[in-house]
């Protein structure tokens, strides 16, 4: 009898172990299935590295961008391309194409639409999602930080709200590396929900993206660009990376944001727990009033 009970106990433990393993594996498979390889692949191929040159032909900046709705229609940030005298893009297969003109822009919203001189079908283009995302929804950010093509990072929407100085933003926790500004933020269908804009220095888990709906408010301002200088091999650069000058980083926020709290600096050293967007708005207003008096690092662009 004792032996039978031991056998029954062993069988039950084995069965429970198999059930637990099955649940774990099914959960892992579901998680892995959120991002279909073909969707991620298309997003990566639509992303470009943007090289910006001044009127002397010197490279003065670099960022990310993506093709939107039609071949050769480039979307990126104003702080990446808006003041360029010349520019070129490098697409996923290493080919280089000149940016022919700035077609529309919005300095306040930090968005530029440009025209790239390239063959039809050379790279895929992305389409927008008509609705704003909800907090908790998964997202993927793609960019070309420091020229590394098609770097992606996943996360979720933390909040959507107004940030003084930035306007309406999607706040998310995907790790967007410096240089990803102008890259697409997409949903699980591969539809664009935003354009990566900036993050808080030292806090890689909080970034800001411009909702794609703001592209409809761009001002038409056709401006032809000069032909970019001869490139240095397949890198697209015309000068060493050490000689590049940073783009505008005059926007600064006197705070450190995490996904669950905002820690204000130089105010008694006590953490105060609030909604990230609401607290960011309050502190940004304070910063505009007393520029530079509070601690905190620059906004990553």
Buried (B, 14 or more C-beta within 10 A) or exposed (E): EEEEEEEEEEEEEEEEEEEEEEEEEEEEEEEEEEBEEEBBBBBBBBBBBBBBBBEEBBBBBBBBBBBBEEBBBBBBBBBBBBBBBBBBBBBBEEBBBBBBBBBBBBEEBBBBBBBBEBEEEBBBBBBBBEEBBEBEBBBBBBBBBEBEBBBBBBBBBBBBBEBBBBBBBBBBBBBBBBBBBBBBBBBBEBBBBBBBBBBBBEBBBBBBBBBBBBBEEBEEBEEEBBEBBEBEEEBBBBBEEEEBEEBBBEBBBBBBBBBEBBBBEEEEEEEEEBBBBBBBBBBBEBBEEEEEEBEBBBBBB
